[in-house]
Amino acid sequence: MRLIALVLAGGRVDELGVLTLTRPKSAVPFGGIYRIIDFPLSNLHNSGIEVVGILSQYNPSELISHIGSGIHWDLVGRGKGIKILPPYKGVRTSDWYRGTADAVYQNLAFIQEYSPDNVLILSGDHIYCMDYNEIISLHLEKNADLTVGFVKVDPSEGHRFGMADIGKDGWLRDYVEKPEKTKYEWASLTIYAFKTEVLIEALKKNAREKSHEFGRDVIPEMMKAGKNVYGYKFGGYWGYTRTLHEYFNTNMDLLGEEPKIKPEECGIRTNIYGHYHHDLPPSRFYPTADVEDALIARGCRIKGKVSHSIISSNVVIEKGAVVKNSLIMCDCFIGEGTVVEYTIIDEGTVLGKNSVIGGSKKITCIGKNARIPDTVSIGEGCVVWPFTGESSFKEKRIEPGTTVGGEE
C-alpha cells in the first residue's frame, strides 16, 4: 500500500493576533524549543510516512526556514522527501488557495507524481501525538473511501468544529460543519485518509463550486453520494491552539508534576538550527535565581524569579525580575526589577527596568522585536505590535485592553 501525506500549514489565525502577523500559525513557537508543526511532522515520521507535501501560503519564510530539507524529521533519502507547495498562478485563475480542498486540488500533480493508493491530509497547527497507522488501518479494514479523525469535545463547543455522529462500527452517520447547536460530541481533527481516486474525483467536482472546504463541502457531498465514509475516534491529548487562551493553556500543559503533554515520550523532533541555538551553552542560574515549575531552554541567564513559565532559548532575566505564568520566546531580555505575569512575549523583545507587564485575568501579548522602556506599566489584555519602539509609549501607564504600535 503506497501512502503519501499532505500537511495544511499555510493559514493565519486572527485570534492569535500579533503572533501570526509575520508567520503562519503552524510556525508559531511552542513549548520553549518547538514550533506547532513539529507535532504533525513528528507523528508522520514516527508512523513511517516518508513522502510529505507542505501546503504553504501566508508569510511562509519562517516555515520554510524551519522545515529546511526535512532532515530533522528524517525525511531525506531514497524514497523519502518533503516539499513546500505554495500556491501558484495557473493557466486561468488561482492566486491564493481558496480553501483546504482547493489547496490540495492545486497540487494534484504532486499526488499523481507518486501514484499513491491513499492520501493522508492533515492540519499542521494542532498539538497531539498520534500513530497515523491506526486511522489508516481502520480506513483499509473498512475499505473506506474517506476516513476522518475525530476527538471528543463538549457539544457546547460544537459551533467551532465539524461535528459528527459516529456509529459503533465507525460508520459516519451524520456530519455538520460548525453547527449553531448540536448534540454530537465528536469534533473533526482535520485528519482525512482518502482513497486517491476518490479524492481526485471529489476535488475536481469541488473545483466547480463556490466554496472549497473539506468540512463544509467535500465530506457532506461524499456522504450524500453514498460513499463509504468512516470516523476514527482519537482518545489522546489534543491541543487546538486557535485562540490566544487555548495556545497559552496548551503550552501550560507542559508544566506541573504530571504534564498532559510529554514531547520526549512522543518522540517530537524539531529544528533548533534556525537560530543557531544548537551552539548555545547550557542555561546559567545565578545565586539570585529562584525557579519553580518551569521549562527553560538552552543559553538562558537567569538572575531573577521564574514561576510556572516556559522560557525559550537565549533569554536573559535580570536580578529582581519576576516572570510568572508566562511564555517567553527566544532572544528576549527582561530588565532588572521588571514583573511579567500572564503574558506572551514573542522573539527578540527587550523589556526595560522596573516595568510591570500583564495581570492575572486576560493575556497580554507583546509582538516580536518590540522595545519596552523602563518603568512602564502595561495592563492585562494589552497588545504590543511587532517592532514597536520605545517612542510609541507616550504614557507610562498603558490601560488594560490597549493596543500599542501598528495601525493605531
DRENDOVO-997990 format. One line per 8 residues: number of its first residue (from 0); their letters; for each residue x, y, z of N, C-alpha, C. Coordinates in steps of 0.05 Angstrom, whole numbers, plus 5000, padded with zeros to 4 digits. Each point is the difference from the previous one (the first is absolute). Example, Ala and Ser with C-alpha at 12.3 -4.5 7.8 and 13.67 -1.06 7.14 Angstrom:
BEGIN
0 = AS = 5264,4886,5156,4982,5024,5000,5018,5024,5000 ~ 4993,5021,4986,5016,5024,5001,4985,5022,5014 .
***
This chain:
BEGIN
0 = MRLIALVL = 5017,4976,5000,4983,5024,5000,5018,5025,5000 ~ 4996,5016,4980,5016,5025,4997,4984,5023,5012 ~ 5013,5016,5017,4987,5022,5015,5018,5024,5000 ~ 4988,5024,4994,5014,5025,5004,4983,5018,5018 ~ 5012,5021,5010,4986,5018,5018,5002,5029,4990 ~ 4979,5015,5004,4999,5029,4995,4993,5014,5026 ~ 5016,5020,5007,4996,5015,5025,4990,5028,4993 ~ 4977,5007,5010,4988,5027,4996,5013,5019,5020 .
8 = AGGRVDEL = 5019,5016,4991,5017,5015,5019,5002,5029,4994 ~ 4983,5011,4982,5005,5027,4991,4983,5022,5011 ~ 4981,4993,5018,4980,5020,5008,5009,5018,5022 ~ 4988,5024,5001,5004,5018,5022,4974,5001,5016 ~ 5003,5001,5027,4976,5000,5017,4999,5027,5014 ~ 4978,5015,4994,4997,5027,5012,5000,5000,5030 ~ 4989,4978,5012,4997,4999,5029,5027,4998,5014 ~ 5021,4993,4986,5027,5000,5013,5014,5027,4997 .
16 = GVLTLTRP = 4986,5019,4988,5009,5028,5000,5028,5004,4989 ~ 5017,5014,5016,5027,5008,4990,5018,4976,4997 ~ 4993,4977,5011,5018,4976,4997,5000,4990,4971 ~ 4978,5006,4985,4998,4991,4973,5001,5022,4979 ~ 5010,5024,5008,5003,5021,4981,5022,4995,4981 ~ 5021,4986,5008,5024,4996,4984,5005,4971,4993 ~ 4981,4982,5008,5004,4971,4995,4973,4986,5000 ~ 4998,4977,4987,4976,4984,5002,4998,4987,5028 .
24 = KSAVPFGG = 4976,4992,5007,4996,4988,5026,5017,4976,5004 ~ 5004,4984,4979,5016,4976,5003,5029,5005,5008 ~ 5010,5024,4995,5028,5007,5006,5003,5015,5027 ~ 4978,5004,5014,5001,5014,5026,5016,4983,5020 ~ 5019,5012,5014,5016,4984,5020,4982,4988,5022 ~ 5009,4977,5010,4984,4986,5020,5019,4986,5019 ~ 4994,5002,5026,5014,4983,5020,5029,5004,5003 ~ 5010,5024,4994,5028,5006,5005,5019,4995,4977 .
32 = IYRIIDFP = 4997,4978,4986,5019,4994,4978,4986,4991,4974 ~ 4974,4995,5002,4986,4989,4976,4985,5022,4985 ~ 4989,4991,4977,4980,5015,4985,4976,4981,4999 ~ 4976,5012,4996,4976,4984,5001,5001,4977,4979 ~ 5010,5006,4977,5001,4980,4978,5018,4976,5007 ~ 5017,5003,5020,5018,4977,5007,4983,4976,5009 ~ 4977,5004,5011,4984,4978,5010,4989,4983,4977 ~ 4986,5011,4981,4991,4982,4978,5023,4989,4983 .
40 = LSNLHNSG = 5022,5016,4996,5023,4989,4985,5013,4977,5015 ~ 5002,5002,5026,5012,4978,5016,4981,4976,5000 ~ 4974,5005,5001,4981,4978,4999,5003,4985,4973 ~ 5004,5014,4979,5004,4988,4974,5025,4983,5000 ~ 5022,5011,5010,5025,4985,5002,4997,4975,5017 ~ 4988,5003,5023,4996,4977,5018,4981,4979,4989 ~ 4983,5008,4981,4981,4982,4987,5011,4987,4975 ~ 5025,5007,4993,5013,4989,4977,4990,5011,4973 .
48 = IEVVGILS = 4988,5024,5000,4991,5013,4975,5022,5018,4991 ~ 5011,4995,4976,5025,5012,4992,4999,5019,4976 ~ 4977,5004,4989,4996,5020,4978,4979,5019,5009 ~ 5009,5026,5003,4982,5020,5012,5001,5026,4983 ~ 4977,5011,4995,4998,5026,4988,4989,5020,5020 ~ 5012,5023,5002,4992,5021,5018,4985,5022,4984 ~ 4975,5003,5004,4984,5020,4986,5002,5027,5014 ~ 5017,5017,4989,5008,5025,5013,4987,5023,4986 .
56 = QYNPSELI = 4994,5022,5015,4988,5023,4987,5008,5026,5013 ~ 4991,5006,5024,5003,5026,5013,5028,5003,5012 ~ 5014,5022,4992,5026,5006,5011,5017,4975,5006 ~ 5008,4986,4979,5012,4973,5005,5029,5000,5008 ~ 5013,5023,5002,5029,5001,5003,5009,4983,5025 ~ 4988,5006,5023,5009,4985,5024,4994,4970,4998 ~ 4978,4994,4988,4993,4972,4996,5020,4985,4982 ~ 5007,5013,4978,5019,4988,4981,5027,4997,5013 .
64 = SHIGSGIH = 5009,5020,5015,5026,4998,5014,5000,4978,5020 ~ 4977,4997,5014,4998,4979,5021,5000,4972,4988 ~ 4985,4997,4978,4998,4973,4988,5027,4992,4987 ~ 5013,5019,4987,5025,4994,4986,4997,4977,4981 ~ 5019,4982,5001,4999,4976,4982,4983,4978,5011 ~ 4991,5003,5025,4985,4978,5013,5017,4981,5015 ~ 5026,5006,5002,5019,4981,5012,4994,4996,5030 ~ 4989,5020,5013,4995,4998,5029,4977,4980,5006 .
72 = WDLVGRGK = 4984,4993,4980,4979,4980,5003,5007,4975,4983 ~ 5025,4998,4993,5010,4976,4985,4984,4997,4974 ~ 4994,5022,4986,4985,4999,4975,5018,5006,4976 ~ 5025,4991,5002,5019,5003,4979,5012,4972,4993 ~ 5002,4994,4975,5011,4975,4992,4984,4987,4978 ~ 5009,4977,4990,4986,4986,4978,4972,4992,5010 ~ 4980,5007,4984,4973,4992,5007,4987,5019,5020 ~ 5015,5020,5010,4990,5019,5019,5000,5028,4988 .
80 = GIKILPPY = 4986,5018,5012,5001,5028,4991,4979,5017,5012 ~ 5006,5026,5003,4981,5020,5009,5002,5024,4982 ~ 4977,5010,4991,5000,5023,4981,4981,5021,5010 ~ 5009,5025,4998,4983,5023,5005,4984,5005,4975 ~ 4973,5001,5002,4983,5004,4977,4984,5025,5003 ~ 5010,5023,4990,4986,5025,5002,4979,5003,4978 ~ 4981,5018,5002,4981,5005,4978,5015,5012,4977 ~ 4989,4997,4976,5013,5010,4976,4980,5011,4981 .
88 = KGVRTSDW = 5008,5015,4980,4982,5011,4980,4996,4978,4979 ~ 4975,4991,4998,4994,4979,4981,4996,5011,4972 ~ 4991,4983,4983,4995,5008,4972,4977,5020,4999 ~ 4980,4996,5017,4978,5018,4999,4998,5018,5025 ~ 4993,4989,5023,4997,5017,5024,5017,4987,5022 ~ 4998,5008,5023,5013,4989,5024,5025,5016,5008 ~ 4996,5018,5019,5021,5014,5012,5007,4987,5027 ~ 4980,5000,5017,5003,4988,5027,4982,4976,5002 .
96 = YRGTADAV = 5007,4982,5019,4983,4978,5005,4973,5011,5010 ~ 4979,4991,4989,4973,5010,5007,4987,4984,5023 ~ 5013,4980,5009,4990,4983,5022,5017,4975,5001 ~ 4994,4983,5020,5016,4976,5004,4998,4981,4976 ~ 4976,4997,4989,4997,4982,4977,5014,5011,4975 ~ 4998,5026,4996,5014,5013,4977,5030,4997,5003 ~ 5011,5002,5025,5028,4997,5004,5010,4973,4990 ~ 4985,4979,5006,5008,4974,4991,4995,4997,4970 .
104 = YQNLAFIQ = 4978,5011,4990,4994,4999,4971,5023,5012,4984 ~ 5010,5023,5009,5022,5013,4985,5026,4983,5000 ~ 5001,4980,5016,5024,4983,5001,4995,4971,4993 ~ 4980,4996,4982,4995,4973,4990,5024,4989,4986 ~ 5016,5017,4987,5024,4990,4986,5019,4987,5020 ~ 5002,5011,5024,5018,4988,5021,4990,4973,5007 ~ 4973,4997,5004,4989,4974,5007,5004,4980,4977 ~ 4995,5008,4976,5002,4982,4977,5029,4992,4994 .
112 = EYSPDNVL = 5019,5017,5008,5028,4993,4997,5007,4975,5014 ~ 4988,4995,5023,5007,4977,5017,4981,4977,4996 ~ 4977,5004,4987,4980,4979,4995,4994,4984,5025 ~ 4992,5013,5022,4994,4986,5025,4972,4986,4998 ~ 4997,4980,5016,4973,4987,5003,4982,5017,5017 ~ 5012,5013,5021,4985,5016,5019,5016,5026,5006 ~ 4985,5021,5007,5012,5025,5007,4991,5008,5028 ~ 5018,5007,5018,4994,5010,5026,5003,5030,5000 .
120 = ILSGDHIY = 4978,5014,5007,5000,5029,5001,4995,5009,5029 ~ 5017,5018,5010,4997,5008,5028,5009,5029,5004 ~ 4989,5011,5021,5007,5027,5008,5027,5002,5012 ~ 5015,5022,4995,5026,5003,5011,5001,5017,5025 ~ 4977,5006,5012,5000,5018,5022,4984,4990,5025 ~ 5002,4974,5005,4989,4989,5024,5022,4986,5016 ~ 4996,4999,5027,5019,4987,5018,4989,4974,5009 ~ 5012,4978,4991,4992,4973,5008,5021,4980,4992 .
128 = CMDYNEII = 4999,4976,5011,5017,4978,4993,4982,4977,4990 ~ 5004,4991,4976,4983,4980,4988,5016,4981,4982 ~ 4994,4975,5001,5010,4981,4981,4980,4999,4977 ~ 5006,5011,4977,4982,5001,4978,4993,4973,4989 ~ 5016,4980,5007,4994,4973,4990,4973,4990,5011 ~ 4991,5011,5022,4975,4991,5012,4977,5010,4982 ~ 5000,5025,4991,4978,5009,4983,5002,4987,4972 ~ 5025,4995,4991,5004,4987,4974,4990,4971,5001 .
136 = SLHLEKNA = 5005,4987,5023,4990,4972,5003,4970,4998,4999 ~ 4986,5019,5013,4971,5000,4999,4991,5006,4972 ~ 5013,5019,4987,4994,5007,4972,5001,4976,4982 ~ 5021,4984,5002,5004,4977,4983,4981,4977,5008 ~ 4996,4996,5026,4982,4979,5009,4972,5004,4990 ~ 4991,5024,5000,4972,5006,4992,4998,5005,4970 ~ 5023,4999,4986,5000,5006,4971,4986,5027,4995 ~ 5007,5019,5017,4988,5027,5000,5010,5017,4977 .
144 = DLTVGFVK = 4982,5016,4990,5008,5021,4980,5013,5023,5015 ~ 4990,5006,5024,5011,5021,5017,4996,4992,5029 ~ 5022,5004,5015,4998,4997,5029,5010,5026,5013 ~ 4984,5010,5019,5005,5026,5013,5007,4995,5029 ~ 5020,5014,5010,5007,4998,5028,4984,5019,5017 ~ 4991,4990,5023,4983,5016,5018,5010,4998,5029 ~ 4994,5021,5015,5006,5000,5029,4975,5009,5015 ~ 4996,4990,5024,4976,5007,5015,5003,5028,5013 .
152 = VDPSEGHR = 4979,5016,4996,4999,5027,5013,4972,5003,5012 ~ 4997,5021,5016,4974,5007,5011,4983,5010,4977 ~ 4975,4990,4997,4983,5010,4978,4996,5030,5000 ~ 5003,5013,5023,4997,5029,5001,5022,5014,4983 ~ 5022,4986,4995,5021,5011,4983,4997,4993,4971 ~ 4978,4986,4993,4997,4990,4973,4999,5021,4978 ~ 4992,5025,5007,4999,5021,4980,5027,5007,4988 ~ 5022,4989,5013,5027,5007,4990,5011,4978,4982 .
160 = FGMADIGK = 4987,4977,4998,5011,4977,4987,4981,4987,4981 ~ 5010,4982,4983,4983,4982,4986,4993,4977,5019 ~ 4974,4996,5004,4990,4981,5020,4986,4976,4987 ~ 5005,4977,5012,4990,4975,4988,4986,4982,5019 ~ 4982,4984,4989,4988,4977,5013,5013,4975,4989 ~ 5014,4985,5016,5015,4977,4991,4988,4974,5012 ~ 4994,4981,4982,4989,4975,5009,5020,4982,5014 ~ 4991,4979,5012,5018,4982,5015,5021,4988,4982 .
168 = DGWLRDYV = 4994,4995,4974,5019,4988,4982,5018,5021,4987 ~ 4996,5026,5007,5016,5021,4989,4986,5014,4976 ~ 4977,4990,4991,4986,5012,4978,4991,5029,5008 ~ 5005,5019,4982,4993,5028,5005,4971,5003,4992 ~ 4983,5002,5021,4971,5002,4996,4991,5028,4992 ~ 5014,5020,5011,4993,5027,4994,5025,5018,5005 ~ 5002,5022,4985,5022,5019,5003,4989,5028,4995 ~ 5005,5019,5018,4991,5027,4997,5024,5019,5006 .
176 = EKPEKTKY = 5005,5018,4982,5023,5019,5004,4991,5024,5017 ~ 5012,5002,5023,4996,5023,5018,4971,5007,5005 ~ 4985,4981,5010,4971,5005,5005,4997,5019,5024 ~ 4979,5016,4999,4994,5019,5022,4994,4984,5026 ~ 4985,4978,4997,4995,4983,5023,5002,4971,4990 ~ 5009,4982,5018,5003,4972,4993,5000,4983,5025 ~ 4991,4975,4996,5002,4980,5022,5025,4982,4995 ~ 5012,5003,4977,5023,4983,4993,5024,5009,5017 .
184 = EWASLTIY = 5018,4981,5005,5023,5006,5017,5027,4993,4987 ~ 4999,4993,4974,5025,4993,4987,5007,5022,4980 ~ 5023,5013,5005,5009,5023,4984,5023,4991,4981 ~ 4999,5011,4976,5020,4993,4980,5027,5010,5008 ~ 5020,4983,4996,5028,5007,5005,5013,5011,4975 ~ 4985,5003,4979,5011,5007,4973,5022,4980,4993 ~ 4994,4975,5003,5017,4978,4991,4982,4982,4982 ~ 5009,4998,4974,4984,4986,4980,5017,4979,4986 .
192 = AFKTEVLI = 4991,4975,5000,5013,4979,4984,4981,4994,4977 ~ 5010,5005,4975,4984,4997,4976,5012,4977,4982 ~ 4982,4986,4987,5009,4985,4977,5007,5021,4978 ~ 5022,4996,4987,5010,5020,4982,4980,5007,4978 ~ 4989,4979,4987,4982,5006,4977,4975,5014,5010 ~ 4991,4993,5024,4976,5014,5011,5006,5029,5006 ~ 5024,5005,5011,5008,5028,5006,5001,5016,4975 ~ 5013,4990,4979,5003,5015,4975,4972,5006,4988 .
200 = EALKKNAR = 4983,4980,5000,4973,5004,4989,4985,5022,5016 ~ 5002,4999,5027,4986,5019,5017,5011,5028,4996 ~ 5026,5003,4997,5013,5026,4997,4993,5013,4973 ~ 4999,4983,4980,4993,5011,4973,4971,5010,5000 ~ 4983,4986,5014,4972,5008,5002,4998,5026,5017 ~ 5015,5000,5022,4999,5024,5018,5011,5025,4987 ~ 5019,4996,4981,5013,5024,4988,4979,5016,4984 ~ 4978,4988,4993,4979,5015,4986,4981,5014,5019 .
208 = EKSHEFGR = 5003,4996,5026,4983,5012,5020,5010,5027,5009 ~ 4983,5015,5015,5007,5026,5010,5017,4998,5025 ~ 4996,4979,5016,5015,4996,5024,5019,4976,4997 ~ 5022,5001,5014,5021,4981,4995,5012,4989,5026 ~ 4983,4989,5017,5009,4990,5026,4992,4970,5002 ~ 5018,4985,5013,4994,4972,5004,4976,4996,5019 ~ 5000,5015,5022,4979,4997,5020,4973,5010,4990 ~ 5000,5023,4988,4974,5012,4991,4989,4987,4975 .
216 = DVIPEMMK = 5018,4991,4983,4990,4991,4973,5006,4971,4994 ~ 5025,4992,5001,5008,4974,4990,4988,4977,5016 ~ 5002,5001,5027,4990,4978,5016,4969,4997,4997 ~ 4984,5022,5003,4971,4996,4996,4993,4990,4973 ~ 5014,5009,4979,4994,4991,4973,5006,4971,4996 ~ 5022,4991,5012,5006,4971,4998,4980,4983,5014 ~ 4991,5009,5024,4979,4985,5015,4974,4999,4984 ~ 4993,5023,4988,4975,5002,4984,5002,4981,4976 .
224 = AGKNVYGY = 5024,4997,4989,5004,4983,4976,5002,4970,5008 ~ 4998,4994,5025,5001,4972,5009,5027,4987,5001 ~ 5021,5017,5003,5027,4990,5003,5004,4987,5027 ~ 5020,4983,5003,5006,4987,5026,5017,5020,5016 ~ 4987,5013,5019,5013,5020,5017,5000,4990,5029 ~ 5023,4999,5012,5002,4990,5027,5014,5021,5018 ~ 4996,4996,5026,5012,5018,5020,5018,4984,5019 ~ 5024,5010,5004,5020,4989,5019,4999,5016,5025 .
232 = KFGGYWGY = 4995,4987,5023,4998,5013,5026,5028,5001,5013 ~ 5010,5024,5004,5026,5003,5013,4996,5006,5029 ~ 5014,4985,5018,4996,5004,5028,5023,5013,5015 ~ 5020,5010,4986,5023,5013,5013,4996,5029,5004 ~ 5022,5013,5009,5000,5029,5005,4999,5015,4973 ~ 4985,5021,4999,4998,5017,4976,4999,5029,5008 ~ 5019,5016,4990,4999,5029,5005,4993,5015,4974 ~ 4979,5015,5001,4990,5014,4976,5016,5025,4994 .
240 = TRTLHEYF = 5006,5016,5020,5017,5024,4999,4990,5020,4980 ~ 4974,5003,4996,4990,5019,4980,4999,5028,5012 ~ 4994,5003,5026,4999,5026,5013,5025,5004,5018 ~ 5005,5024,5008,5022,5006,5018,4997,4984,5026 ~ 4975,4999,5010,4995,4985,5025,5007,4971,4996 ~ 4991,4988,4978,5006,4971,4995,5029,4995,4996 ~ 5013,5018,4985,5029,4997,4995,5015,5002,5026 ~ 4993,5019,5017,5013,5004,5026,4996,4975,5018 .
248 = NTNMDLLG = 4975,4991,5001,4994,4977,5018,5013,4974,4990 ~ 5002,4997,4974,5013,4976,4989,5030,5000,5007 ~ 5013,5023,4999,5027,5002,5009,5002,4993,5029 ~ 4982,5010,5017,5001,4995,5028,4996,4971,5007 ~ 4988,4985,4981,4996,4971,5005,5026,4985,4999 ~ 5022,5013,4993,5027,4988,5001,5011,5001,5028 ~ 4987,5015,5018,5011,5004,5027,4985,4983,5021 ~ 5009,5002,5025,4988,4986,5022,5014,4973,5005 .
256 = EEPKIKPE = 4993,4987,5022,5012,4975,5007,4993,4978,4980 ~ 4976,5001,4989,4991,4980,4980,4990,5015,4975 ~ 5018,5009,4983,4992,5015,4976,4981,4984,4982 ~ 4981,5014,4988,4982,4987,4982,5014,4994,4973 ~ 5020,5015,4993,5015,4996,4976,5029,4993,5007 ~ 5010,4978,4989,5028,4991,5005,5013,4996,4973 ~ 5011,5021,4988,5012,4998,4974,5022,4979,4998 ~ 5015,4997,5022,5022,4980,4999,4989,4972,4997 .
264 = ECGIRTNI = 4977,4994,5012,4989,4973,4997,4987,4996,4973 ~ 4992,5022,4987,4987,4998,4974,5021,5000,4977 ~ 5025,5006,5008,5021,5001,4979,4997,5025,4982 ~ 4993,5023,5011,4997,5024,4984,5027,5011,4993 ~ 5004,5005,4974,5025,5011,4990,4996,5029,4992 ~ 5023,5014,4998,4998,5028,4991,5026,5008,4987 ~ 5001,5024,4990,5024,5012,4988,5009,5023,5018 ~ 5021,4996,5015,5010,5021,5017,5023,5015,4987 .
272 = YGHYHHDL = 5005,4994,4975,5023,5012,4986,4993,5027,4988 ~ 4974,5006,4997,4993,5025,4986,5011,5025,5014 ~ 5001,5000,5026,5011,5023,5016,5028,4994,5010 ~ 5012,4978,4990,5026,4991,5009,5000,4994,5030 ~ 4977,4993,5010,4998,4994,5029,5013,4974,5008 ~ 5007,4984,4980,5015,4975,5006,5028,5006,5011 ~ 5010,5025,4995,5026,5007,5009,5000,5013,5028 ~ 4976,5004,5011,4999,5014,5026,5009,4981,5022 .
280 = PPSRFYPT = 5012,5012,5021,5007,4983,5023,4976,4994,5017 ~ 5003,4983,5020,4977,4996,5019,4992,5026,5013 ~ 4975,5001,5009,4991,5024,5014,5015,5003,5026 ~ 5003,5025,5008,5014,5007,5025,4981,5012,5020 ~ 5001,4989,5025,4983,5010,5021,5018,5013,5021 ~ 4996,5025,5004,5017,5016,5018,4990,4996,5029 ~ 5016,5008,5020,4992,4996,5028,4974,5014,5007 ~ 4993,5021,4985,4974,5014,5006,4976,4987,4986 .
288 = ADVEDALI = 5005,4979,4984,4978,4988,4985,4982,4984,5019 ~ 4974,4999,4993,4980,4985,5015,4981,4988,4979 ~ 5002,4975,4995,4984,4987,4978,4982,4978,5011 ~ 4975,5001,4992,4981,4980,5009,4981,4993,4978 ~ 4997,4974,4994,4982,4989,4980,5003,5015,4973 ~ 5022,4998,4988,5006,5014,4975,5015,4983,4980 ~ 4997,5005,4975,5016,4989,4979,5019,5022,4990 ~ 5026,4995,5000,5019,5020,4992,5019,4988,4979 .
296 = ARGCRIKG = 5001,5011,4977,5016,4990,4978,5029,5009,5003 ~ 5016,4993,4980,5029,5006,5000,5006,5029,5000 ~ 5024,5007,5010,5012,5026,4997,4988,5022,5016 ~ 4982,4994,5019,4988,5021,5016,5018,5008,5023 ~ 4996,5025,5009,5014,5010,5024,4978,5009,5020 ~ 4996,4985,5021,4978,5005,5018,5011,5011,5027 ~ 4994,5025,5005,5008,5013,5025,4976,5007,5017 ~ 4976,4999,4988,4975,5007,5015,4984,4976,5007 .
304 = KVSHSIIS = 4974,5004,5003,4981,4979,5008,4983,4991,4976 ~ 4998,4974,4997,4983,4989,4979,4981,4979,5012 ~ 4975,5003,4996,4980,4982,5012,4979,4992,4979 ~ 4995,4974,4997,4980,4990,4982,5000,5013,4973 ~ 5023,4999,4987,5004,5014,4975,5018,4983,4981 ~ 4999,5007,4975,5017,4988,4979,5018,5021,4988 ~ 5026,4995,5002,5020,5019,4991,5016,4987,4977 ~ 4999,5012,4977,5014,4990,4977,5030,5007,5001 .
312 = SNVVIEKG = 5014,4993,4979,5029,5002,4999,5010,5029,5001 ~ 5023,5003,5012,5015,5026,4999,4984,5023,5012 ~ 4986,4995,5022,4985,5021,5014,5016,5009,5025 ~ 5000,5026,5005,5013,5011,5023,4978,5011,5019 ~ 5000,4991,5025,4982,5010,5020,5017,5012,5022 ~ 5000,5026,5003,5019,5013,5018,4991,4998,5029 ~ 5018,5008,5017,4997,4999,5029,4975,5016,5008 ~ 4984,4988,5018,4976,5014,5010,4976,4998,4981 .
320 = AVVKNSLI = 5004,4990,4976,4977,4997,4981,4984,4975,5008 ~ 4974,5001,4994,4982,4977,5007,4984,4993,4975 ~ 5001,4975,4992,4985,4989,4978,4981,4979,5011 ~ 4974,5004,4998,4981,4982,5012,4978,4993,4980 ~ 4993,4975,4997,4978,4991,4982,5002,5013,4973 ~ 5024,4998,4987,5005,5013,4975,5015,4983,4980 ~ 5000,5008,4975,5015,4988,4979,5020,5020,4988 ~ 5025,4995,5002,5020,5018,4990,5015,4986,4977 .
328 = MCDCFIGE = 4998,5010,4976,5013,4988,4977,5030,5008,4999 ~ 5014,4989,4980,5029,5002,5000,5010,5028,4996 ~ 5025,5005,5010,5015,5024,4996,4988,5025,5013 ~ 4984,4996,5021,4988,5022,5015,5018,5009,5023 ~ 4996,5025,5009,5014,5011,5023,4980,5013,5018 ~ 5001,4992,5026,4981,5011,5020,5017,5015,5021 ~ 4996,5025,5001,5017,5018,5016,4997,4996,5030 ~ 5018,5011,5014,5001,4998,5030,4975,5011,5012 .
336 = GTVVEYTI = 4988,4985,5018,4977,5010,5015,4973,4999,4985 ~ 5000,4990,4975,4975,5000,4984,4984,4975,5008 ~ 4974,5004,5002,4981,4978,5007,4983,4993,4975 ~ 5000,4975,4993,4984,4990,4977,4981,4978,5009 ~ 4974,5004,4995,4981,4979,5009,4979,4996,4979 ~ 4993,4976,4995,4978,4992,4981,5004,5014,4973 ~ 5024,4997,4990,5009,5014,4976,5014,4982,4980 ~ 4996,5004,4975,5015,4987,4978,5018,5021,4988 .
344 = IDEGTVLG = 5026,4994,4999,5019,5019,4988,5014,4986,4977 ~ 4997,5011,4976,5011,4988,4976,5030,5006,4998 ~ 5013,4988,4981,5029,4999,4997,5013,5028,4998 ~ 5023,5002,5012,5017,5024,4997,4991,5025,5014 ~ 4981,4998,5018,4989,5023,5014,5018,5008,5024 ~ 5002,5026,5005,5016,5010,5022,4981,5015,5019 ~ 4999,4993,5025,4985,5014,5021,5019,5015,5017 ~ 4995,5026,5004,5017,5017,5017,4998,4993,5030 .
352 = KNSVIGGS = 5012,5016,5016,5001,4996,5029,4974,5009,5013 ~ 4994,4986,5022,4979,5008,5019,4973,5006,4987 ~ 4993,4983,4980,4974,5002,4987,4982,4978,5011 ~ 4974,5004,4995,4980,4980,5008,4984,4993,4975 ~ 5001,4974,4992,4987,4991,4976,4979,4980,5006 ~ 4975,5005,4992,4978,4980,5003,4986,5001,5026 ~ 4983,4979,5004,4984,4998,5025,4994,4972,5006 ~ 4976,4994,5007,4993,4972,5008,4975,4990,4987 .
360 = KKITCIGK = 4987,5016,4983,4974,4991,4989,5001,4997,4969 ~ 5009,5020,4986,5001,5000,4971,5029,5000,4991 ~ 5006,4983,4979,5027,4998,4991,5010,5025,4987 ~ 5023,5009,5008,5014,5022,4986,5019,4988,4979 ~ 5002,5012,4977,5016,4988,4978,5018,5021,4988 ~ 5026,4995,5000,5019,5019,4989,5013,4988,4975 ~ 4998,5013,4977,5011,4990,4975,5030,5000,4999 ~ 5011,4986,4980,5028,4996,4998,5016,5026,4996 .
368 = NARIPDTV = 5024,5001,5011,5019,5022,4997,4989,5027,5009 ~ 4981,5000,5019,4991,5025,5012,5020,5010,5021 ~ 4999,5025,5006,5018,5013,5019,4983,5015,5020 ~ 5000,4990,5025,4983,5011,5021,5018,5017,5019 ~ 4994,5025,5004,5018,5017,5017,4999,4993,5029 ~ 5017,5013,5016,5000,4996,5029,4975,5011,5012 ~ 4993,4990,5023,4979,5010,5018,4973,5004,4986 ~ 4993,4982,4982,4974,5001,4986,4982,4979,5013 .
376 = SIGEGCVV = 4974,5006,5002,4980,4981,5009,4982,4994,4977 ~ 5000,4974,4991,4983,4992,4978,4979,4981,5012 ~ 4975,5009,4998,4978,4985,5013,4993,4974,4987 ~ 4983,4984,5014,4992,4974,4990,4984,5003,4975 ~ 5003,4980,4982,4985,5001,4975,5010,5019,4979 ~ 5023,5012,5005,5012,5019,4981,5014,4985,4978 ~ 5004,5013,4977,5014,4989,4977,5021,5021,4991 ~ 5024,4991,4997,5021,5016,4989,5009,4988,4973 .
384 = WPFTGESS = 4999,5016,4979,5006,4989,4973,5029,4995,4997 ~ 5007,4981,4982,5028,4995,4994,5015,5025,4992 ~ 5025,5002,5007,5019,5021,4992,4992,5028,5011 ~ 4982,5000,5021,4993,5025,5012,5024,5010,5017 ~ 5007,5026,4996,5022,5012,5014,4992,5014,5025 ~ 5019,5008,5016,4995,5015,5025,4984,5025,4996 ~ 5004,5013,4977,4987,5026,4995,4970,4997,4997 ~ 4989,4976,4996,4972,4996,4998,4986,5001,5027 .
392 = FKEKRIEP = 5015,4999,5022,4989,5000,5026,4999,5029,5011 ~ 4978,5014,4993,4997,5028,5007,4994,5004,5029 ~ 4988,4980,5012,4993,5001,5028,5014,4977,5015 ~ 5005,5004,5026,5013,4980,5016,4980,4978,5008 ~ 4974,5006,4999,4980,4980,5007,4983,4993,4975 ~ 5000,4975,4992,4984,4992,4977,4976,4985,5012 ~ 4976,5011,4995,4976,4989,5012,4994,4972,4989 ~ 4987,4983,5017,4993,4973,4991,4984,5000,4974 .
400 = GTTVGGEE = 5007,4981,4982,4986,4997,4975,5009,5019,4978 ~ 5021,5015,5005,5010,5020,4980,5019,4986,4980 ~ 5000,5010,4976,5019,4991,4980,5021,5022,4995 ~ 5025,4992,5000,5022,5019,4996,5015,4993,4974 ~ 5005,5020,4984,5014,4996,4975,4982,4990,4978 ~ 5012,4993,4977,4984,4990,4978,4983,5022,4987 ~ 4975,4993,4993,4982,5018,4986,4981,5013,5019 ~ 5010,5015,5019,4982,5012,5019,4984,5023,4988 .
***
